[in-house]
Amino acid sequence: GSPGRVVTLVKSDSHSTHPSESNYPADQVSRTWGIAVYVKKDLVEETLEYLDERETGYARLTVPLWNIVDGKEQQVLKEVIFYFGPEDVEEFLGPAELHEIAEQIVQSVGMS
């Protein structure tokens, strides 16, 4: 197969000079918007085993989770797990323009 692209979290200063960065307000540079998924306690070990294999080469990190509540940022969970992708792994494709990413996704098939 030819898998598509996935979102890879990188340090904010890593690609600060890429033209796509001008699309985002300066106060958004060090933020990641997304979702957190709750995993039942009895499925945590199995889920982490699966993710650790799928995310080989990525670092598993824990961070606090913040959200906007009543118009204000506040910490809503003490700790969540995410996988941080170093830029030196073979699969890392680096920044690209949105239309280039869309074209790659449209032509891709198979597991990522």
C-alpha positions in Angstrom: 0.0 0.0 0.0 0.8 3.6 0.0 -0.4 5.2 3.2 -1.3 8.8 3.5 -0.2 11.4 5.9 -0.8 11.7 9.6 -0.5 14.6 11.9 2.9 14.6 13.6 3.5 16.9 16.6 6.8 18.8 16.3 8.3 21.6 18.3 6.8 24.9 17.3 10.1 26.5 16.3 10.9 23.6 14.1 9.1 24.9 11.0 8.5 28.5 11.9 9.9 29.7 8.6 7.7 27.5 6.4 5.2 29.7 4.4 2.2 27.7 5.8 3.0 29.1 9.3 1.7 32.6 8.2 -1.8 31.1 8.1 -1.9 30.9 11.9 -2.1 33.7 14.4 1.0 34.2 16.5 -0.7 33.2 19.7 -1.6 29.8 18.2 2.0 28.8 17.4 2.6 26.5 20.5 -0.9 25.0 20.6 -2.3 21.8 19.3 -6.0 21.5 18.7 -7.5 18.1 18.6 -9.4 15.6 20.7 -8.6 13.3 23.6 -10.1 9.8 23.8 -11.0 8.2 27.1 -10.0 4.6 27.3 -11.6 2.3 29.9 -9.2 1.1 32.6 -9.5 -2.5 31.6 -8.5 -1.6 28.0 -5.5 0.7 28.8 -2.8 -1.9 28.7 -4.0 -3.4 25.4 -4.5 0.0 23.9 -1.0 1.2 24.8 0.6 -2.0 23.5 -1.2 -1.4 20.2 -0.3 2.2 20.0 3.3 1.6 21.1 3.7 -0.7 18.1 1.9 1.5 15.6 3.8 4.6 16.7 7.2 2.9 16.6 9.9 5.6 16.6 7.7 8.1 18.3 8.1 9.1 22.0 5.2 8.5 24.3 4.8 11.6 26.5 2.3 12.8 29.1 1.1 16.3 29.3 -1.7 18.2 31.0 -4.8 18.8 28.9 -6.2 22.3 28.6 -9.5 23.3 27.1 -11.6 26.4 26.7 -14.3 26.4 29.4 -16.7 29.4 29.7 -14.4 31.4 27.4 -11.3 30.8 29.5 -8.4 28.4 29.1 -8.2 25.9 32.0 -6.6 22.6 32.7 -9.2 19.9 32.5 -7.0 16.8 33.0 -3.8 16.4 34.9 -2.3 13.9 32.5 -3.0 12.7 29.0 -0.8 10.5 26.8 0.3 11.5 23.3 3.0 10.3 20.8 5.6 12.9 19.8 7.3 12.3 16.4 10.9 13.2 16.1 11.8 14.6 12.7 14.6 12.2 12.1 12.4 9.1 11.5 12.2 7.9 8.0 8.4 8.3 7.7 8.5 12.0 8.6 7.7 14.0 5.5 8.0 17.5 6.9 5.9 20.5 6.2 4.0 20.9 2.9 1.4 23.2 1.4 -2.2 22.2 2.0 -2.9 21.3 -1.6 0.2 19.0 -1.7 -1.0 17.2 1.4 -4.5 16.8 0.0 -3.1 15.4 -3.3 -1.0 12.8 -1.5 -4.0 11.8 0.7 -6.3 11.4 -2.3 -3.8 9.1 -4.0 -3.0 7.0 -0.9 -4.3 3.5 0.0 -3.5 1.1 2.8 -2.7 1.2 6.4 -0.8 4.2 7.8 
